[in-house]
Amino acid sequence: MNSSIKALHQRLQQKEISCVALVQEKLDLLNSSTYNSSNYILEEYALKLAKKVDQKLADNETIGLLEGIPFGVKDVYLLQGTYSSASSDFLRNYKSPYTATAIQKLLDAGAIPIVKENCDSFGHGSSSENTVFGAVKNAIDQNKVAGGSSGGSAVNVAKNFTTFSIGGDTGGSIRQPAGYNNVYGLKPTYGKISRYGLMAYASSTDCVGPIAQNLEDIQIVLNTMSGLDYRDQTTLVSEPVSDESLSRPLAQGTKIGYYKNFIESDALSPTIKADFKAMIAKLEAEGMEIVPLDFFDASILVSTYYALAMAETASNLARLDGTNYGVRETGKDLKEGYSITRSENFTAETKRRIVGGNQVLSQGHSEEIYNKAQQLRQQISHHFDEDFKKVDVVLSPVTPNPVPEIGNNLKNPMTMYLSDAYTVGFSLGGLPTLTAPLAMETGVQITAAKKQEAILFTCANFLKQVV
Ligand code: GLN
């Protein structure tokens, strides 16, 4: 059994460990951590819940699978009564008035949130350096970045500070840090998990998803959080991923596609390229059908994504002006108050995106930029529809390059945007896509057609055995 959740569940149920001891052990690890992975450690909150689980155990009651399991929450989710800062000065002292649906479902299942996790401010970044809580350090090498934006969540899972964590993925923010820290991370089909209570970055691609050390735990957490929510009209009716999806072999002749231009690109690191090719050769030798596919240039994917993501974030963050949420600076009149509040409390990267987004949407430019990006997005989605008539899954690297050193991304935002080349396209398509820490230095990305999460698990399990 690989599942850490199931292993802990058994130990709790058989009273080999108390829930308070389990939670305390994780809290101690978080408190002494040097990774900058935590914004707020929920000591009192978590211990109170742990005591309740211990009481149930003392009364010889059966507990649910997730009951008493400690988990982390990226600091962009609302959890009633706790601070939710989005790693910004703006919301540093903002307390959540209600709880996000996805987190509430985990609470209802008895899981215990122990930490609000450091991330790029409002999800803006690919390294978790764009944060007022200090750059998150990579779990394997502290001189390197954790990846982003859900860097704190990936590091906490990798270091075993949390059993699993809930990240958020708009253009790669679960998959990329999962790859950088050698853990699993899933971005489900857009709409599979409710976004209610997740601070909006780019609403049309924002997804909630789990990060964990193994596929079993990803499956358990995914199934718990999924489903229709009347508070988020984009949610879908969804089937749970079955246990068989994880145990059945990948059928002989499964059609595995890859994008030729991703692999032939000069921007791809030679090691990642060689490892990718070796993986494809092994899959072919195992009787899989390999299908090379054509696709849009990565630079088109990146520009389309950033035009839309910036436009959406400029609109979404317009609500932060000091009136209703977070800090308020005063000026000589209301307008100046807004300006000072926004100028002083957003990070430079967030301001770059707000300015860029408003430009994209402004009169005289929107036809040329925003509308064009929307058209391209439709073409990209259409391309995926056609591709998934030909193949069952698409494999790709998670990132074109190995994990960067801390400090590099800050020097050149363009380099950072280009590091998202292989993740953003699948976000624009709303497709389910999983990072497995296999085959390449920053992991392999497995993508399927909408709502086909099950095959991601079957394929990842198979890859684990053969590569
Ligand atoms: N790195 C991408 C960006 O900065 C994706 C971030 C995310 O998924 N939140 O937009």
Residues whose N, C-alpha, C, O or C-beta is under 5 A from the ligand:
A	BS01	LIG	G123 H124 G125 S126 G148 S149 G168 D169 T170 G171 G172 S173 D420
